[in-house]
Each structure stands twice: as structure tokens, then as C-alpha cells.
Amino acid sequence: MSWSPSYTWVGSPAEFNGTDPETGGDSNTENLNQWYQSGDQAFIIVSACMVLLMVPGIAFLYSGLSRRKSALSLLWVVMMSFSVIVFQWYFWGYSLAFSSTATNGFIGDLHHFGLMNTLAVPSPGSPLIPELLYSFYQMMFCAVTAALVIGAVAERGRMLPAMVFIFFWATLVYCPLACWVWNVNGWAFNYGVLDYAGGGPVEIGSGLSALAYSWVLGRRHEKMMLNFRPHNVSLVTLGTVFLWFGWLGFNGGSSFGANLRATMACWNSCLTAIFASMTWCLLDFRLAKKWSMVGWCSGIISGLVAATPASGFIPPWASIILGVVTGVCCNFGTKIKFLVRIDDSLDVFAEHGIGGIVGLIFNALFGANYIIGLDGVNNGVYPGGWIDHHYAQLYIQIAYIVAACAYSFVMSAIIAKLVDLVPGLHLRATEEAELLGMDDDQLGEFAYDYVEVRRDFLAWTPAKEEPTSGGHRFIPQHGIEEHQHMADTNGHAVEKEQEKIGASARAPAKEEAATKEAADESVDVESATGSR
């Protein structure tokens, strides 16, 4: 079989015959790209970069949905979680998820520790691309899932413990879930589960893990939730558009080549997303009698979530039905957090957990083997779902859903609780910190300069030793505690508690001036009486 720019046979463009079964061969003397098409490799590289853009998209989305005083903290935790995942995936994450030498069906071994033995052999996911590229692409999936989970800290969670949690969560939750369904030795893979781009590892994994973390973390204080609403809907929309763009690389790239299945996945993703968004907006309009931009964004995201496991399995007409059903289920799913009294503040469970479940169920009902074969590799490999008269697929999907939900929630809750018990790694910020906002408490920086200007207006005003003509003395107020002590004009720090209850910067000086004035008047009166 010789290489050709396009070919008529099923499978990879060329038979792999590398001289080294671990790496593919010696790049000093051999062309290790010989078994792959440049177009397929380029497509997956670009898809990986598109998926990377989903991480800042999630950051913008979460930041816009929060209140102003915690907006920057959500940007920070999402982006820092990406840093943690890149290290974790390089260190042992890829090996634990995709090592083919482990045969337990649950989790891989350390055969690829530190990307050892990861180079030019055909990837575990498809013979169309090399393993090194596959490992990079799959890293982005783990990063996106971690970014979704970490939104559970919104407005009340400390940052350092969250980063410790996300490292162990990726190791003990995401890697096993990915191994189950995408590793050739995984139990779900061999059971016949249909999960195209991550209904289990990504969507159920993020939704149920965020719910578990929120449960351990506890509810936000009700007295601080009066008149709560997203502080910046423009950021929510921007984040959603970033996500939509990246999701086409997420779902399209999961065909692992520039082929018709990738195109079908992109079509299905868009169809599901827009029908879910229209459904969500109509459901919100029936109650509020106004249209909602946040509702549109929520519908788009829930539709893309449902398309994640299904877009490479079902035909376009089924994607329309999937969009409508997902819009209804996820919209009503936002009520569940009130029933179970878990403060899933950003509705990660409602949109990702429920959306992923709906998409997996649709694979059982509408999975079509002719869609699967569009990649030119998996022709006749999967039997499809009910429309191909494979009725057993439904209970296979349900068993997988139950296992993924139970494992994600229980293991995430255990990890979160264990981290919380470590001295210095308490997950929850104090009530006082929650009142100030996570930006002030955890960062000392703010998403909007006027927040800092409002707090520190007098920090830039020259201090005056003597009261003004009105009897007031300017006392600088700084967001950073050490600066506040340095700025006091009399060598005494402004009382910390007065700052925290929102006391005016002039109040201490005003009280002191009033006391001094009253004492001076008393002395004057006594002097006058004595002279008489």
C-alpha cells in the first residue's frame, strides 16, 4: 500500500511500519511523518488551538455572570487552572488516561510518564494522526473540563485550595473517565458506549464535579444575594461566542482528521446550539415577557454540550430534535439546585451535566452507522442506535451515564473534603471576605478600575495634618492592608473594622475633630469661669 494524497481504501493513508514500536522510529534517519497526511495533522493542530480559546471563553462567561466584586477572581481561577492542567497532563495525566499497556479498564499506568514513548506511532484515538499530536489535543479537553469545574468557587471559594483540588481532580476523576470510554482497554469502550467528544469525561465530569464541589463549599450567604444578577452581560456574550468558535474545533476535531465526519459534527453542533437557544429564550419569555441575552447564551451552551457526545453519531435532523429537548431539559434543570439546596452558582450542573446526559441518550436513539463511517476509518465498527435497530444501545448508554455521574460526584466530593481538612487549605473564604468580594480578599486587584478608585479615592489625596475649615481631615484608604498602615497621617492605622463595615474615610477624623473641639470649648469655658 503506497501513500496517496487521497485514497479509496478504509483506514489510515499508509500502513504503519515504524522501526520502533514505542516512538515510531529514529527521526535522525527517518521521516516520521510518512504515515500521516499533512492536512489531517494541520487540521488537528488548528482544532487544538481553537479548543484552547474555550478556556478564556469560560473565564469571560463566568466573570460576566458573577458580581462585579468577584469578576477578576473568576478570570484568575479559570486561567490558572489551565496552567495546572498543562503540567498535570504532561506529568502523568496523558499516561493515566491513554496508556495502552494498562489493561484494568479503569485507569492507565505510567508508561507515558512525562510524555515518554509519545511521538510518531498512530494515536490511540485514530490512525490518522500521531500520538504526540493526539496527546496535545486531548490536553485541551482536560483543560476545558477543569475550567468548567472551577467555576464552582464563584464568589466564596479560596483560590489556592481550588488549584490543589483541580490537580488531584484531573488525576483521580478526569483521567479515569477518559480511560473508560476512549482508551482501547477501557471498560466503557469495550462495552460499546457511544460517546463522540466527551459526554462522560467532559460534560458529566464537569457538571457533577462542580455540583459536588459546591456542596462541600456551602451556599453563599443569603443576605448578600439580594437583587443578584450578572454584572456584565456583554462579557457573558463574548465568552459564549469564544466557546462556540472553540467548540467547532472540539467537536469537529474529534473525527481526528479533515474529513466528512468533522464537517457533519460542525453542522450538528450549530443546529443543536441554535435550536436549544431559541427554545431557552421562549421558555424564559413565557415567564418574564422579555427576551434575555443571558438566556440565549445559556441555550447556545447547553446545545453545544448536548452535541458534544452526539454530533459525530446522529444525522442533522436528529440534531434539531436534540436542540429542542436539550433547551427544555437544561432550562428546567436550573431549578434542581433549589430542590437539593446546593448553590451551583453558575449552573454548571444544569447546562453541562444534564446536557451531556441528554446527548448520550440521543446516541442510543438516533446513532447512525453511516454517520460514523464518514471519517473513512470506522466504517462498520459501531452498530448505531435504535434507527439502526440496535435497541440494546439504550441500556448501554444508561449504564455508562449512571457510572459516570456517581463516580464524578462521589470522588469529587471526597477530594474536595480531604483538601478542605488540610491546615491552610480551607476551601471556603470567610463571611467577611465574601462581603468584600473575592477580588479584594484573594487578589488585591480589580476587574474595573472604578471599583478601586471608589475604594481608594482618598489614597491619592495629599494627607493633611490639620483639619480643613469644615473640621475634617483627609485620611488615605488603601486596598492593600500594609499600604493602609503606611498611609495613616498620625502614625496610627485606621481601625480595620471601620473599613470593613463601610465607614466613611472622613468619619474617624470627623469624630476626632469633634471631640477635640468639644474639649477645647470646655477648657475655654472653665478658664473664663476661673477668671471671673
Backbone hydrogen bonds, N-H to C=O, Kabsch-Sander energy under -0.5 kcal/mol:
donor,donor_aa,acceptor,acceptor_aa,energy
11,G,376,G,-3.1
14,A,35,W,-0.6
19,T,24,G,-1.0
24,G,20,D,-2.6
27,S,25,G,-0.7
29,T,26,D,-1.3
30,E,26,D,-2.1
32,L,30,E,-0.9
34,Q,31,N,-1.3
36,Y,33,N,-1.8
41,Q,37,Q,-2.0
42,A,38,S,-2.9
43,F,39,G,-2.3
44,I,40,D,-2.0
45,I,41,Q,-2.2
46,V,42,A,-2.5
47,S,43,F,-2.4
48,A,44,I,-2.5
49,C,45,I,-1.8
50,M,46,V,-2.2
51,V,47,S,-2.5
52,L,48,A,-2.0
53,L,49,C,-1.3
54,M,51,V,-1.5
55,V,51,V,-0.5
55,V,52,L,-1.6
57,G,53,L,-1.5
58,I,54,M,-2.6
59,A,55,V,-2.1
60,F,56,P,-2.7
61,L,57,G,-2.4
62,Y,58,I,-2.9
63,S,59,A,-2.4
64,G,60,F,-2.6
65,L,61,L,-1.7
66,S,62,Y,-1.1
66,S,63,S,-0.5
70,S,67,R,-1.9
71,A,68,R,-1.2
74,L,70,S,-1.2
75,L,71,A,-1.2
76,W,72,L,-2.3
77,V,73,S,-2.5
78,V,74,L,-1.8
79,M,75,L,-2.1
80,M,76,W,-2.9
81,S,77,V,-1.8
82,F,78,V,-1.2
83,S,79,M,-1.3
84,V,80,M,-2.2
85,I,81,S,-2.3
86,V,82,F,-2.3
87,F,83,S,-1.6
88,Q,84,V,-2.6
89,W,85,I,-3.3
90,Y,86,V,-1.9
91,F,87,F,-3.0
92,W,88,Q,-2.4
93,G,88,Q,-3.1
94,Y,89,W,-2.0
96,L,92,W,-2.5
97,A,93,G,-1.7
98,F,94,Y,-2.8
99,S,95,S,-1.8
102,A,99,S,-0.6
108,G,96,L,-3.9
113,F,110,L,-1.5
114,G,90,Y,-0.6
114,G,91,F,-2.0
115,L,112,H,-1.9
116,M,113,F,-1.4
118,T,115,L,-1.0
120,A,23,T,-2.2
123,S,126,S,-0.9
123,S,129,I,-2.3
129,I,126,S,-0.9
131,E,121,V,-2.2
132,L,119,L,-2.2
134,Y,130,P,-2.0
135,S,131,E,-2.7
136,F,132,L,-1.6
137,Y,133,L,-2.5
138,Q,134,Y,-2.6
139,M,135,S,-1.4
140,M,136,F,-1.1
140,M,137,Y,-0.6
141,F,137,Y,-0.9
142,C,138,Q,-1.8
143,A,139,M,-2.3
144,V,140,M,-2.3
145,T,141,F,-2.2
146,A,142,C,-2.4
147,A,143,A,-2.2
148,L,144,V,-2.0
149,V,145,T,-2.2
150,I,146,A,-2.4
151,G,147,A,-0.5
151,G,148,L,-0.9
152,A,149,V,-2.1
153,V,150,I,-1.7
154,A,151,G,-1.7
156,R,153,V,-2.0
157,G,153,V,-2.5
158,R,427,L,-3.1
162,A,158,R,-0.8
163,M,159,M,-1.8
164,V,160,L,-2.0
165,F,161,P,-2.7
166,I,162,A,-2.3
167,F,163,M,-1.5
168,F,164,V,-1.7
169,W,165,F,-2.9
170,A,166,I,-2.1
171,T,167,F,-1.5
172,L,168,F,-2.7
173,V,169,W,-2.6
174,Y,169,W,-1.6
175,C,170,A,-2.1
177,L,173,V,-2.0
178,A,174,Y,-2.8
179,C,175,C,-2.3
180,W,176,P,-2.5
181,V,177,L,-1.4
182,W,178,A,-2.4
183,N,178,A,-0.6
183,N,179,C,-1.1
186,G,183,N,-2.1
187,W,105,G,-2.0
188,A,180,W,-0.5
189,F,180,W,-2.5
190,N,186,G,-2.1
191,Y,187,W,-1.2
192,G,188,A,-0.9
192,G,189,F,-0.6
193,V,188,A,-2.2
195,D,193,V,-0.8
196,Y,309,P,-1.9
197,A,308,T,-1.6
202,V,198,G,-1.1
203,E,198,G,-2.2
204,I,199,G,-2.3
205,G,200,G,-2.0
206,S,202,V,-1.6
207,G,203,E,-2.8
208,L,204,I,-2.5
209,S,205,G,-1.1
210,A,206,S,-2.5
211,L,207,G,-1.7
212,A,208,L,-2.1
213,Y,209,S,-2.5
214,S,210,A,-2.5
215,W,211,L,-1.9
216,V,212,A,-2.3
217,L,213,Y,-2.7
218,G,214,S,-2.2
224,M,221,H,-1.6
225,M,222,E,-1.9
228,F,225,M,-1.5
231,H,64,G,-0.6
231,H,66,S,-2.1
232,N,64,G,-1.9
236,V,232,N,-1.5
237,T,233,V,-2.3
238,L,234,S,-2.5
239,G,235,L,-2.7
240,T,236,V,-2.0
241,V,237,T,-2.3
242,F,238,L,-2.3
243,L,239,G,-2.3
244,W,240,T,-2.6
245,F,241,V,-2.5
246,G,242,F,-2.6
247,W,243,L,-2.6
248,L,244,W,-1.1
248,L,245,F,-0.6
249,G,245,F,-0.7
249,G,246,G,-0.6
250,F,246,G,-1.8
251,N,247,W,-3.3
252,G,248,L,-1.6
253,G,249,G,-1.2
255,S,252,G,-1.3
256,F,253,G,-2.3
259,N,257,G,-1.6
260,L,374,L,-0.7
261,R,374,L,-0.7
263,T,259,N,-1.5
264,M,260,L,-2.6
265,A,261,R,-2.4
266,C,262,A,-1.9
267,W,263,T,-2.4
268,N,264,M,-2.9
269,S,265,A,-2.2
270,C,266,C,-2.1
271,L,267,W,-2.5
272,T,268,N,-2.6
273,A,269,S,-2.1
274,I,270,C,-2.4
275,F,271,L,-1.9
276,A,272,T,-2.0
277,S,273,A,-2.2
278,M,274,I,-2.1
279,T,275,F,-2.0
280,W,276,A,-2.6
281,C,277,S,-2.4
282,L,278,M,-2.1
283,L,279,T,-2.2
284,D,280,W,-2.3
285,F,281,C,-2.4
286,R,282,L,-1.7
287,L,284,D,-1.0
288,A,284,D,-2.6
289,K,285,F,-2.2
296,W,292,S,-1.6
297,C,293,M,-2.4
298,S,294,V,-2.6
299,G,295,G,-2.3
300,I,296,W,-2.5
301,I,297,C,-2.3
302,S,298,S,-2.4
303,G,299,G,-2.3
304,L,300,I,-2.3
305,V,301,I,-2.4
306,A,302,S,-2.2
307,A,303,G,-1.9
308,T,304,L,-1.0
308,T,305,V,-0.9
310,A,306,A,-0.8
311,S,307,A,-3.3
313,F,310,A,-2.4
314,I,310,A,-2.1
318,A,315,P,-0.7
319,S,315,P,-1.2
320,I,316,P,-1.3
321,I,317,W,-1.2
322,L,318,A,-2.6
323,G,319,S,-2.3
324,V,320,I,-1.9
325,V,321,I,-2.6
326,T,322,L,-2.7
327,G,323,G,-2.3
328,V,324,V,-1.9
329,C,325,V,-2.8
330,C,326,T,-2.9
331,N,327,G,-1.6
332,F,328,V,-2.3
333,G,329,C,-1.6
334,T,330,C,-0.8
334,T,331,N,-0.9
335,K,332,F,-1.7
336,I,333,G,-1.3
338,F,335,K,-1.0
339,L,335,K,-1.2
340,V,336,I,-2.5
341,R,337,K,-0.6
342,I,337,K,-1.6
344,D,342,I,-2.1
345,S,343,D,-1.9
347,D,344,D,-1.9
351,E,347,D,-2.0
352,H,348,V,-2.4
353,G,348,V,-1.1
354,I,349,F,-2.2
356,G,352,H,-2.2
357,I,353,G,-1.8
358,V,354,I,-2.5
359,G,355,G,-2.2
360,L,356,G,-2.0
361,I,357,I,-2.1
362,F,358,V,-2.1
363,N,359,G,-1.2
364,A,360,L,-1.0
364,A,361,I,-0.5
365,L,361,I,-1.4
366,F,362,F,-3.5
367,G,363,N,-1.5
368,A,313,F,-3.1
371,I,368,A,-0.8
372,I,368,A,-1.5
373,G,369,N,-1.7
374,L,371,I,-1.4
375,D,372,I,-1.1
376,G,373,G,-1.7
381,V,378,N,-1.5
382,Y,378,N,-0.6
385,G,367,G,-3.0
386,W,364,A,-2.3
387,I,365,L,-1.0
388,D,385,G,-1.3
389,H,386,W,-2.3
390,H,385,G,-2.5
391,Y,389,H,-0.9
393,Q,390,H,-1.2
394,L,391,Y,-1.2
396,I,392,A,-1.4
397,Q,393,Q,-2.3
398,I,394,L,-2.4
399,A,395,Y,-2.2
400,Y,396,I,-1.8
401,I,397,Q,-2.5
402,V,398,I,-2.6
403,A,399,A,-2.2
404,A,400,Y,-2.7
405,C,401,I,-2.7
406,A,402,V,-2.5
407,Y,403,A,-2.4
408,S,404,A,-2.3
409,F,405,C,-2.3
410,V,406,A,-2.3
411,M,407,Y,-2.2
412,S,408,S,-1.8
413,A,409,F,-2.3
414,I,410,V,-2.2
415,I,411,M,-2.4
416,A,412,S,-2.6
417,K,413,A,-2.3
418,L,414,I,-2.4
419,V,415,I,-2.4
420,D,416,A,-2.2
421,L,417,K,-1.3
422,V,418,L,-0.6
422,V,419,V,-1.2
425,L,422,V,-2.4
429,A,156,R,-2.8
434,E,430,T,-2.3
435,L,431,E,-1.9
436,L,432,E,-2.0
437,G,433,A,-2.7
439,D,69,K,-1.9
440,D,69,K,-0.5
441,D,437,G,-2.3
442,Q,438,M,-2.7
443,L,438,M,-0.9
443,L,439,D,-1.1
444,G,439,D,-3.0
445,E,439,D,-0.9
451,V,448,Y,-1.3
452,E,448,Y,-1.0
453,V,449,D,-2.6
454,R,450,Y,-2.4
455,R,451,V,-1.9
456,D,452,E,-3.2
459,A,456,D,-1.5
460,W,456,D,-0.6
460,W,457,F,-0.8
461,T,458,L,-1.2
464,K,474,F,-0.7
468,T,472,H,-3.6
471,G,468,T,-2.3
481,E,479,G,-0.5
484,Q,480,I,-1.8
485,H,481,E,-1.8
486,M,482,E,-1.8
487,A,483,H,-1.9
488,D,484,Q,-0.9
488,D,485,H,-0.5
491,G,488,D,-0.7
498,Q,495,E,-0.5
499,E,495,E,-1.2
500,K,496,K,-1.9
501,I,497,E,-1.6
502,G,499,E,-1.5
503,A,498,Q,-3.0
507,A,504,S,-0.7
510,K,506,R,-3.0
511,E,507,A,-2.7
512,E,508,P,-2.4
513,A,509,A,-2.8
514,A,510,K,-2.5
515,T,511,E,-2.4
516,K,512,E,-2.5
517,E,513,A,-2.6
518,A,514,A,-2.3
519,A,515,T,-2.3
520,D,516,K,-2.5
521,E,517,E,-2.3
522,S,518,A,-2.0
523,V,519,A,-2.4
524,D,520,D,-2.5
525,V,521,E,-2.4
526,E,522,S,-2.4
527,S,523,V,-2.5
528,A,524,D,-2.4
529,T,525,V,-2.3
530,G,526,E,-2.4
531,S,527,S,-2.1
532,R,528,A,-1.1
